[in-house]
């Protein structure tokens, strides 16, 4: 057996958001199949109960790593017994048709496939989102100002300047996790989540930004709002965006 699979550790969470470490959006309890003596230098592979396995890539979140996650997902989706391969932020969740008889063998296959994975460039569409920053729809913009020490105009300029890549979908149907935000406007998740966040909320959580596809709770800092619809179950493809698509935020106005 590979040395990375010699121990099964106690239960641990799949990961949390801070301003330094990106959020891993899988939040279920995981049983590690990888020793954690040097977690930043090699993948971490965990069982999520008996129905899924979570692969977490080492190192910092960036587009090169995410492109390898996309490639790993495409390959793993073809394996026998895999129901679905779901890319997350620098991670991949595999769900099973039935609990695998030899999960260690599957984990070893994931580890080997990651070592061979090349960057996969997904050619997607570019969507421009008009955003109203601040006001009632951006109630936490002032908190980002307080945390970063930057004025409102600079935060809005830094947030709207990049062309963001959709790294993954998750949290709720249609929600897109974006990569490429300027780290100068990073802000930690809120200690008390907002329960009634409206759909279209543009928010910052740690070093990431995203847009809510529907109303619901969130622990991120909401700085603006867009009227774009991101999910419609009546469409052939219900989610408007997919990994590899690009988003640009266009400043519609700033409410102070």
Secondary structure, 3 states (H helix, E strand, C coil): CCHHHCCCCCEEECCCCCCCCCCCCCCCEEEECCCCCCCCCCCEEEEECCCEEEEECCCCCCHHHHHHHHHHHHHHCCCCCEEEEEECCCEEEEEECCCCCCHHHHHHHHHHHHHHCCCCCCCCCEEEEEEEEEHHHCCCHHHHHHHHCCCHHHHHHHHHHCCEEEEEECCCCCCEEEECCCHHHCECCCCCCEEEECCCEEEEEECEEEECCCCEEECCEEEEECCCCCECCCCCCCECCCCCCEEEEEEEEEEC
